[in-house]
């Protein structure tokens, strides 16, 4: 355990951020499963939106989000 006050704070902050990130990653997984199962344009759009937000906040890497979005787009051709 850290003895320095700033290090103790950083541990607290890291723990809080980790929990937020886990919640976001769980949202991504659930949205992906729903989109894969239902194969509807609405579900795919919702999953893509969640992934874009997570990539924008650096919760997941841009490349990972792009890869997953690409896989979803193959399932359902989105209307223009």
N, CA, C and O atoms as a GROMACS GRO file, in nm:
protein
  320
    1UNK      N    1   0.084  -0.119   0.000
    1UNK     CA    2   0.000   0.000   0.000
    1UNK      C    3   0.088   0.124   0.000
    1UNK      O    4   0.194   0.128   0.063
    2UNK      N    5   0.043   0.224  -0.071
    2UNK     CA    6   0.120   0.348  -0.084
    2UNK      C    7   0.116   0.428   0.047
    2UNK      O    8   0.018   0.426   0.121
    3UNK      N    9   0.225   0.499   0.072
    3UNK     CA   10   0.234   0.583   0.190
    3UNK      C   11   0.215   0.730   0.156
    3UNK      O   12   0.177   0.809   0.242
    4UNK      N   13   0.241   0.767   0.033
    4UNK     CA   14   0.234   0.907  -0.008
    4UNK      C   15   0.089   0.943  -0.038
    4UNK      O   16   0.016   0.865  -0.101
    5UNK      N   17   0.048   1.061   0.007
    5UNK     CA   18  -0.091   1.103  -0.006
    5UNK      C   19  -0.138   1.105  -0.151
    5UNK      O   20  -0.249   1.061  -0.182
    6UNK      N   21  -0.055   1.157  -0.240
    6UNK     CA   22  -0.094   1.166  -0.380
    6UNK      C   23  -0.107   1.027  -0.442
    6UNK      O   24  -0.193   1.004  -0.527
    7UNK      N   25  -0.022   0.934  -0.400
    7UNK     CA   26  -0.030   0.797  -0.451
    7UNK      C   27  -0.158   0.728  -0.404
    7UNK      O   28  -0.219   0.651  -0.478
    8UNK      N   29  -0.197   0.756  -0.281
    8UNK     CA   30  -0.322   0.700  -0.227
    8UNK      C   31  -0.441   0.752  -0.307
    8UNK      O   32  -0.533   0.677  -0.339
    9UNK      N   33  -0.438   0.882  -0.340
    9UNK     CA   34  -0.545   0.941  -0.420
    9UNK      C   35  -0.549   0.879  -0.559
    9UNK      O   36  -0.656   0.850  -0.611
   10UNK      N   37  -0.432   0.858  -0.619
   10UNK     CA   38  -0.426   0.799  -0.752
   10UNK      C   39  -0.484   0.658  -0.752
   10UNK      O   40  -0.550   0.618  -0.848
   11UNK      N   41  -0.460   0.583  -0.646
   11UNK     CA   42  -0.516   0.448  -0.636
   11UNK      C   43  -0.668   0.455  -0.633
   11UNK      O   44  -0.736   0.376  -0.698
   12UNK      N   45  -0.721   0.551  -0.556
   12UNK     CA   46  -0.866   0.569  -0.548
   12UNK      C   47  -0.925   0.606  -0.684
   12UNK      O   48  -1.027   0.552  -0.725
   13UNK      N   49  -0.858   0.699  -0.753
   13UNK     CA   50  -0.905   0.744  -0.882
   13UNK      C   51  -0.900   0.631  -0.984
   13UNK      O   52  -0.992   0.613  -1.063
   14UNK      N   53  -0.791   0.554  -0.981
   14UNK     CA   54  -0.777   0.442  -1.075
   14UNK      C   55  -0.887   0.339  -1.053
   14UNK      O   56  -0.940   0.283  -1.149
   15UNK      N   57  -0.921   0.314  -0.928
   15UNK     CA   58  -1.026   0.218  -0.896
   15UNK      C   59  -1.161   0.267  -0.949
   15UNK      O   60  -1.238   0.190  -1.007
   16UNK      N   61  -1.189   0.396  -0.929
   16UNK     CA   62  -1.314   0.455  -0.975
   16UNK      C   63  -1.322   0.450  -1.128
   16UNK      O   64  -1.426   0.414  -1.184
   17UNK      N   65  -1.213   0.485  -1.195
   17UNK     CA   66  -1.212   0.484  -1.341
   17UNK      C   67  -1.228   0.342  -1.395
   17UNK      O   68  -1.294   0.321  -1.496
   18UNK      N   69  -1.166   0.246  -1.327
   18UNK     CA   70  -1.176   0.107  -1.370
   18UNK      C   71  -1.320   0.060  -1.366
   18UNK      O   72  -1.366  -0.009  -1.458
   19UNK      N   73  -1.393   0.096  -1.262
   19UNK     CA   74  -1.533   0.057  -1.252
   19UNK      C   75  -1.617   0.121  -1.362
   19UNK      O   76  -1.705   0.057  -1.418
   20UNK      N   77  -1.590   0.249  -1.392
   20UNK     CA   78  -1.663   0.316  -1.500
   20UNK      C   79  -1.636   0.248  -1.633
   20UNK      O   80  -1.727   0.227  -1.712
   21UNK      N   81  -1.510   0.214  -1.657
   21UNK     CA   82  -1.473   0.150  -1.782
   21UNK      C   83  -1.537   0.012  -1.795
   21UNK      O   84  -1.580  -0.027  -1.903
   22UNK      N   85  -1.544  -0.062  -1.684
   22UNK     CA   86  -1.608  -0.194  -1.687
   22UNK      C   87  -1.755  -0.183  -1.723
   22UNK      O   88  -1.807  -0.266  -1.796
   23UNK      N   89  -1.822  -0.081  -1.671
   23UNK     CA   90  -1.964  -0.060  -1.702
   23UNK      C   91  -1.980  -0.033  -1.851
   23UNK      O   92  -2.069  -0.089  -1.915
   24UNK      N   93  -1.893   0.052  -1.906
   24UNK     CA   94  -1.902   0.085  -2.048
   24UNK      C   95  -1.874  -0.037  -2.135
   24UNK      O   96  -1.943  -0.059  -2.235
   25UNK      N   97  -1.772  -0.116  -2.097
   25UNK     CA   98  -1.739  -0.235  -2.175
   25UNK      C   99  -1.854  -0.336  -2.171
   25UNK      O  100  -1.879  -0.406  -2.268
   26UNK      N  101  -1.922  -0.343  -2.056
   26UNK     CA  102  -2.036  -0.432  -2.045
   26UNK      C  103  -2.149  -0.386  -2.137
   26UNK      O  104  -2.217  -0.468  -2.199
   27UNK      N  105  -2.169  -0.254  -2.146
   27UNK     CA  106  -2.271  -0.201  -2.237
   27UNK      C  107  -2.239  -0.240  -2.381
   27UNK      O  108  -2.329  -0.277  -2.457
   28UNK      N  109  -2.111  -0.233  -2.418
   28UNK     CA  110  -2.070  -0.269  -2.553
   28UNK      C  111  -2.100  -0.416  -2.580
   28UNK      O  112  -2.156  -0.451  -2.684
   29UNK      N  113  -2.064  -0.502  -2.486
   29UNK     CA  114  -2.087  -0.646  -2.504
   29UNK      C  115  -2.235  -0.677  -2.520
   29UNK      O  116  -2.273  -0.756  -2.606
   30UNK      N  117  -2.319  -0.616  -2.436
   30UNK     CA  118  -2.462  -0.641  -2.443
   30UNK      C  119  -2.521  -0.590  -2.574
   30UNK      O  120  -2.604  -0.657  -2.636
   31UNK      N  121  -2.477  -0.472  -2.618
   31UNK     CA  122  -2.527  -0.416  -2.743
   31UNK      C  123  -2.484  -0.502  -2.862
   31UNK      O  124  -2.561  -0.522  -2.955
   32UNK      N  125  -2.360  -0.553  -2.858
   32UNK     CA  126  -2.311  -0.640  -2.965
   32UNK      C  127  -2.394  -0.768  -2.972
   32UNK      O  128  -2.435  -0.810  -3.080
   33UNK      N  129  -2.418  -0.829  -2.858
   33UNK     CA  130  -2.495  -0.954  -2.856
   33UNK      C  131  -2.636  -0.932  -2.908
   33UNK      O  132  -2.688  -1.013  -2.985
   34UNK      N  133  -2.698  -0.821  -2.867
   34UNK     CA  134  -2.833  -0.790  -2.912
   34UNK      C  135  -2.836  -0.768  -3.063
   34UNK      O  136  -2.925  -0.818  -3.132
   35UNK      N  137  -2.738  -0.694  -3.114
   35UNK     CA  138  -2.732  -0.667  -3.258
   35UNK      C  139  -2.706  -0.794  -3.338
   35UNK      O  140  -2.764  -0.813  -3.444
   36UNK      N  141  -2.619  -0.881  -3.286
   36UNK     CA  142  -2.588  -1.006  -3.355
   36UNK      C  143  -2.711  -1.098  -3.358
   36UNK      O  144  -2.735  -1.168  -3.456
   37UNK      N  145  -2.786  -1.096  -3.249
   37UNK     CA  146  -2.902  -1.184  -3.238
   37UNK      C  147  -3.019  -1.133  -3.322
   37UNK      O  148  -3.080  -1.210  -3.397
   38UNK      N  149  -3.050  -1.005  -3.310
   38UNK     CA  150  -3.168  -0.952  -3.377
   38UNK      C  151  -3.142  -0.916  -3.523
   38UNK      O  152  -3.232  -0.927  -3.607
   39UNK      N  153  -3.019  -0.875  -3.554
   39UNK     CA  154  -2.979  -0.837  -3.691
   39UNK      C  155  -3.069  -0.729  -3.750
   39UNK      O  156  -3.100  -0.732  -3.869
   40UNK      N  157  -3.111  -0.634  -3.666
   40UNK     CA  158  -3.190  -0.522  -3.713
   40UNK      C  159  -3.102  -0.398  -3.724
   40UNK      O  160  -3.002  -0.386  -3.654
   41UNK      N  161  -3.142  -0.307  -3.811
   41UNK     CA  162  -3.064  -0.186  -3.833
   41UNK      C  163  -3.060  -0.099  -3.706
   41UNK      O  164  -2.958  -0.036  -3.677
   42UNK      N  165  -3.170  -0.096  -3.632
   42UNK     CA  166  -3.176  -0.013  -3.511
   42UNK      C  167  -3.078  -0.063  -3.406
   42UNK      O  168  -3.008   0.016  -3.342
   43UNK      N  169  -3.072  -0.194  -3.388
   43UNK     CA  170  -2.981  -0.252  -3.289
   43UNK      C  171  -2.836  -0.229  -3.329
   43UNK      O  172  -2.751  -0.202  -3.244
   44UNK      N  173  -2.809  -0.239  -3.459
   44UNK     CA  174  -2.673  -0.217  -3.507
   44UNK      C  175  -2.633  -0.071  -3.487
   44UNK      O  176  -2.522  -0.042  -3.443
   45UNK      N  177  -2.724   0.021  -3.519
   45UNK     CA  178  -2.694   0.163  -3.500
   45UNK      C  179  -2.669   0.196  -3.352
   45UNK      O  180  -2.580   0.274  -3.320
   46UNK      N  181  -2.748   0.136  -3.263
   46UNK     CA  182  -2.731   0.160  -3.120
   46UNK      C  183  -2.595   0.108  -3.073
   46UNK      O  184  -2.526   0.175  -2.996
   47UNK      N  185  -2.556  -0.010  -3.119
   47UNK     CA  186  -2.427  -0.068  -3.081
   47UNK      C  187  -2.312   0.016  -3.134
   47UNK      O  188  -2.213   0.038  -3.064
   48UNK      N  189  -2.325   0.064  -3.256
   48UNK     CA  190  -2.220   0.147  -3.315
   48UNK      C  191  -2.207   0.277  -3.238
   48UNK      O  192  -2.096   0.325  -3.216
   49UNK      N  193  -2.318   0.334  -3.198
   49UNK     CA  194  -2.316   0.459  -3.121
   49UNK      C  195  -2.243   0.440  -2.988
   49UNK      O  196  -2.161   0.523  -2.949
   50UNK      N  197  -2.272   0.331  -2.920
   50UNK     CA  198  -2.207   0.302  -2.792
   50UNK      C  199  -2.057   0.284  -2.812
   50UNK      O  200  -1.977   0.332  -2.732
   51UNK      N  201  -2.019   0.213  -2.918
   51UNK     CA  202  -1.876   0.190  -2.944
   51UNK      C  203  -1.803   0.320  -2.980
   51UNK      O  204  -1.689   0.340  -2.939
   52UNK      N  205  -1.869   0.406  -3.056
   52UNK     CA  206  -1.807   0.534  -3.090
   52UNK      C  207  -1.782   0.619  -2.966
   52UNK      O  208  -1.678   0.682  -2.952
   53UNK      N  209  -1.880   0.620  -2.877
   53UNK     CA  210  -1.864   0.697  -2.753
   53UNK      C  211  -1.751   0.642  -2.668
   53UNK      O  212  -1.672   0.718  -2.612
   54UNK      N  213  -1.742   0.511  -2.658
   54UNK     CA  214  -1.636   0.448  -2.580
   54UNK      C  215  -1.500   0.474  -2.641
   54UNK      O  216  -1.403   0.498  -2.568
   55UNK      N  217  -1.491   0.471  -2.773
   55UNK     CA  218  -1.363   0.498  -2.840
   55UNK      C  219  -1.325   0.645  -2.823
   55UNK      O  220  -1.207   0.677  -2.808
   56UNK      N  221  -1.424   0.733  -2.824
   56UNK     CA  222  -1.397   0.876  -2.804
   56UNK      C  223  -1.346   0.908  -2.666
   56UNK      O  224  -1.271   1.003  -2.647
   57UNK      N  225  -1.387   0.828  -2.567
   57UNK     CA  226  -1.343   0.848  -2.429
   57UNK      C  227  -1.221   0.764  -2.394
   57UNK      O  228  -1.180   0.760  -2.278
   58UNK      N  229  -1.162   0.697  -2.494
   58UNK     CA  230  -1.044   0.612  -2.476
   58UNK      C  231  -1.068   0.496  -2.380
   58UNK      O  232  -0.976   0.449  -2.313
   59UNK      N  233  -1.192   0.449  -2.374
   59UNK     CA  234  -1.223   0.331  -2.294
   59UNK      C  235  -1.182   0.207  -2.370
   59UNK      O  236  -1.130   0.111  -2.313
   60UNK      N  237  -1.206   0.209  -2.501
   60UNK     CA  238  -1.157   0.104  -2.591
   60UNK      C  239  -1.079   0.173  -2.702
   60UNK      O  240  -1.099   0.292  -2.728
   61UNK      N  241  -0.992   0.098  -2.766
   61UNK     CA  242  -0.912   0.158  -2.873
   61UNK      C  243  -0.997   0.183  -2.996
   61UNK      O  244  -1.098   0.115  -3.018
   62UNK      N  245  -0.956   0.281  -3.076
   62UNK     CA  246  -1.029   0.312  -3.199
   62UNK      C  247  -1.031   0.193  -3.294
   62UNK      O  248  -1.131   0.167  -3.360
   63UNK      N  249  -0.919   0.121  -3.299
   63UNK     CA  250  -0.912   0.006  -3.390
   63UNK      C  251  -1.006  -0.105  -3.348
   63UNK      O  252  -1.069  -0.169  -3.433
   64UNK      N  253  -1.018  -0.129  -3.218
   64UNK     CA  254  -1.109  -0.232  -3.170
   64UNK      C  255  -1.254  -0.196  -3.203
   64UNK      O  256  -1.332  -0.280  -3.248
   65UNK      N  257  -1.288  -0.069  -3.181
   65UNK     CA  258  -1.423  -0.023  -3.211
   65UNK      C  259  -1.451  -0.035  -3.360
   65UNK      O  260  -1.559  -0.077  -3.400
   66UNK      N  261  -1.354   0.001  -3.443
   66UNK     CA  262  -1.372  -0.006  -3.588
   66UNK      C  263  -1.389  -0.151  -3.632
   66UNK      O  264  -1.471  -0.180  -3.719
   67UNK      N  265  -1.312  -0.241  -3.573
   67UNK     CA  266  -1.322  -0.383  -3.609
   67UNK      C  267  -1.460  -0.438  -3.575
   67UNK      O  268  -1.521  -0.508  -3.656
   68UNK      N  269  -1.508  -0.408  -3.456
   68UNK     CA  270  -1.639  -0.458  -3.414
   68UNK      C  271  -1.751  -0.395  -3.497
   68UNK      O  272  -1.848  -0.462  -3.531
   69UNK      N  273  -1.738  -0.266  -3.528
   69UNK     CA  274  -1.839  -0.200  -3.610
   69UNK      C  275  -1.843  -0.262  -3.749
   69UNK      O  276  -1.950  -0.279  -3.807
   70UNK      N  277  -1.727  -0.293  -3.802
   70UNK     CA  278  -1.720  -0.355  -3.934
   70UNK      C  279  -1.791  -0.490  -3.935
   70UNK      O  280  -1.863  -0.522  -4.030
   71UNK      N  281  -1.771  -0.568  -3.831
   71UNK     CA  282  -1.836  -0.698  -3.823
   71UNK      C  283  -1.989  -0.684  -3.814
   71UNK      O  284  -2.063  -0.763  -3.872
   72UNK      N  285  -2.034  -0.581  -3.742
   72UNK     CA  286  -2.178  -0.559  -3.732
   72UNK      C  287  -2.235  -0.512  -3.865
   72UNK      O  288  -2.345  -0.553  -3.904
   73UNK      N  289  -2.162  -0.427  -3.935
   73UNK     CA  290  -2.212  -0.373  -4.062
   73UNK      C  291  -2.230  -0.484  -4.166
   73UNK      O  292  -2.315  -0.474  -4.253
   74UNK      N  293  -2.151  -0.589  -4.156
   74UNK     CA  294  -2.165  -0.700  -4.251
   74UNK      C  295  -2.298  -0.774  -4.231
   74UNK      O  296  -2.350  -0.834  -4.324
   75UNK      N  297  -2.350  -0.769  -4.109
   75UNK     CA  298  -2.475  -0.840  -4.080
   75UNK      C  299  -2.596  -0.775  -4.147
   75UNK      O  300  -2.680  -0.842  -4.205
   76UNK      N  301  -2.601  -0.642  -4.137
   76UNK     CA  302  -2.720  -0.571  -4.185
   76UNK      C  303  -2.677  -0.456  -4.275
   76UNK      O  304  -2.605  -0.366  -4.230
   77UNK      N  305  -2.720  -0.456  -4.401
   77UNK     CA  306  -2.690  -0.339  -4.484
   77UNK      C  307  -2.779  -0.222  -4.438
   77UNK      O  308  -2.902  -0.231  -4.445
   78UNK      N  309  -2.716  -0.115  -4.393
   78UNK     CA  310  -2.790   0.000  -4.342
   78UNK      C  311  -2.844   0.082  -4.458
   78UNK      O  312  -2.776   0.100  -4.560
   79UNK      N  313  -2.965   0.131  -4.444
   79UNK     CA  314  -3.025   0.213  -4.550
   79UNK      C  315  -2.961   0.351  -4.549
   79UNK      O  316  -2.915   0.399  -4.445
   80UNK      N  317  -2.958   0.414  -4.666
   80UNK     CA  318  -2.894   0.546  -4.680
   80UNK      C  319  -2.985   0.657  -4.646
   80UNK      O  320  -2.946   0.773  -4.653
   0.00000   0.00000   0.00000
